Amino acid sequence: MSESSGQRVVLCRKENTMVKYRWTGDEPSGMYDVDVAEELGARWEGSDLVTYDLAGFHALYEFHQGDDYMIDND
């Protein structure tokens, strides 16, 4: 899969089973929290959580996992 900007990539899907979400494997390694994905810019389109910049999303997640990440509440 291409990681170029602008391509729609599904990160996870809502499920109607006991499992609320099913990750697709395109999400960054270690990502398991939908709220974090939304905080980093992923958006729901129907039952799909998507990003249009997979490389940028992965980079933001790596930064988020580091000690320098701080939420700006302003």
N, C-alpha and C positions, 0 to 999 in steps of 0.2 A: 504494500500500500504506500502510495506517495505521501510524503509529509509536507507537501507544498501548501502554502496559505491559500485559503479559499475553497478547499475541498471539504465537503461535509463528512465528518467522521463521527460515528455513533460510539460513545464511550460506555453507555449502559442502557438497559431497557427496564421499564417498570414491568413487573410480573403480577399476575393475579393469583399467585400461589402463596405458600407460607414464606417463600423467598421474595422479599419486597423488590429487590433489584437484581438484575443479572448483568455483570460486567462483560464486555465483549472481548477483552484482551488488548485493546488499543489504548487503554488507560495506562498512566505511568505505573511502574512497578511499585507495589506497596499502597496504592490508592484503594481505599475501601469505603470512604465517607462521601456520600453524594453532596452533603453540605459544603465540604471543602472544594469539590469540583465546581459547584455553583459559585463559590467565593472567588475562584480563579478564572471564571468567565464562561464556563460551560452553561448551556441553556437548554431548557426542555422544549422540544418540538413534538407535541403529542406525547407518546409514551417513550420517546427516545431522548436521552441526554446527549447533546452533540457539541462539538467544537468545529470551527472552520479554520483553525490554525493549530494543527496537532503538534508541530515542533515547538511552537510558542507555548502551548499548554504544558508540554513536558518540561520545558525550561522553567516556567512559573512554578510548577510543582516541586522541582528540585530546589528552587529558591525558597519556597514555602517550608520545605523540610529543614532548611538551614537555620542557623541562629540569628541571621540578619533580618528575617521576615517580621514585620510589625504591622498590624492593622491600623489604619488611620481612621479614627472615629469622627473626624471633623467633617 
